[in-house]
């Protein structure tokens, strides 16, 4: 099975973004949560080569955004035994990834017992 190529990343640092025109990413100085979610997932995919399944959390910070992105790490049969991972992704104010770390591994069928 041939490896999928990651999609080309659209950077929010072009001329329109620097001028503050037309980019949702620069709305109110830090962009919006939806754009941060898309940006975190796309850029993590570029680094890992694994397609993110979902973004489970996103929050603004003083320096940009932090998002938790869920990724399929090991596909198994039955699907409920596949190994998933949660990555914490840090974005700067422009929406560029500045760091990430894997914070959790679990099976897809696992239910979170935290209250």
N, C-alpha and C positions, 0 to 999 in steps of 0.2 A: 504494500500500500504506500503510495508516494506521500512524502511529507507535505502538509499544507503550508503554503507561504503566508506569513502574516500580512494583514492589510497594510497598505501605506498609511503612515501616521500623518494626520493633519496637525500641523503645529499652529498654535494660537499666537505665534510671535511674528506674523507677517505684517506688512505695512498697514493694512486695515486695522489689525489688532493694536498696533502701536499707536495709531491715531485715535483709537477708542471708538471706531465706527463699525457697526455691523456685526460685531462678535459677541455672542451671548456669553462667552467665556469671561469677558471683561465687564459684564454688567455689575454694578456696584463694587468695582474694584477686585472682586475675587471670582466672578463667574457664578454659575448656578449649580445646584446639586446634580441635576441631570447630566450636565456637561462634564462635571467632575467624575461621575460614575462611568460614563462612556470612555473618558480619557484614561482613567485608572485601568479599566478592563483592556482597552486596546494596547496600552503600553506594556502591561504585564504580559500579554500574549506575545508581543514582540520579543521580550526577554526570555520567557519560558518555552515558547513554541507550543504551548497548550492553550486551547481555547477556554476562557473563563465561562462558567455556567451561570453565574449570577454575581451581583454585588449585594452583600447582606447588610452593609452599613456604610454610611458616608456622613462626614461631619466637617464643618469649616474649622480652621485653626487660624491663629494669627499669621502664619506663614503660607497658608493655602488650604489644602484639604487632606483628610485621611480617609481611606476607604478600605473595607474588608471585602476581598474578592474571593469567591469560591471557585476552585479549579479541580477538574477530574485529573488525578495523578496516575491511577492504575485502573484500567477497565477490566472488570471481571464478570463472570456469569455465575449466578444471577446478578443482575444489575445492582441489587440492594447491597451486594458485598464489595462493590467497586470502592476504591480508596479515593477520598476527596481531601483537599487541603484548603485551608483558609489563609490567605495572604493579606497582611496589612500593608497597604500601599500609601506612600506619602507623596503628595503633589505640591509643587510650589504655586505661587499666586497666578502664574501663567498657565498652569495645568500640566506642567512637565513633571514626569516622575523623577523624584530625587532619592528615593529609597524604597525598599520593600523587604519584608521578612515573612517567612512561613510561621504562623502562630499556632496552628492546630492541624492535625491529621485525624481523619475519622472515616468510618464506612458510610456509604450513602444512606443506608437504612437506619443509621443510628439516630435516636431522638435525643435532643439536648435536655438534660435533666436539671439544668440550672433554672432557678426560679425567676 
